[in-house]
Amino acid sequence: MIRYKVRNEPNLINNRIDKFIENTRENKLYGQWNDNGRLINYEESE
């Protein structure tokens, strides 16, 4: 995976913050919050 430096890209930072705020207001989970599926079935797998 390639990681980009966002320190010098204020537009990218602002877009990510806006997306975070919007999804938080809508009570949505987004991105890789579930660690590629491992957290969704956590209780089922134990």
VOFI-567902 format. One record per residue (C-alpha): x, y, z. Coordinates in pm, whole numbers, padded with zeros to 5 digits, always signed. Each point is the difference from the previous one (the first is absolute). Layout:
// VOFI-567902
XYZ/...
***
This chain:
// VOFI-567902
+00000+00000+00000/+00129+00344-00088/-00041+00263+00268/-00019+00358-00115/+00123+00297+00196/-00299+00223+00059/+00189+00262+00197/+00050+00217-00308/-00342-00062-00151/-00258+00212+00185/-00277-00083-00251/+00040-00371+00066/-00004+00054+00376/-00310+00219-00020/-00181-00254-00221/+00075-00279+00246/-00118+00208+00295/-00320+00096-00184/-00068-00365-00084/+00064-00100+00361/-00238+00266+00134/-00271-00083-00255/+00011-00373+00071/+00011+00058+00375/-00312+00218-00016/-00177-00273-00198/+00121-00263+00250/+00175-00194-00280/+00307-00214+00023/+00227+00028-00299/+00349-00088-00113/+00186-00296+00146/-00148+00028+00349/-00070-00374+00006/+00360-00107-00068/-00089-00169-00330/-00295-00191+00144/+00159-00133+00318/-00204+00222+00234/-00339-00065-00160/+00005-00370+00091/+00200+00038+00322/-00263-00152+00232/-00093-00273-00246/+00358-00122-00038/+00064-00049+00372/
***
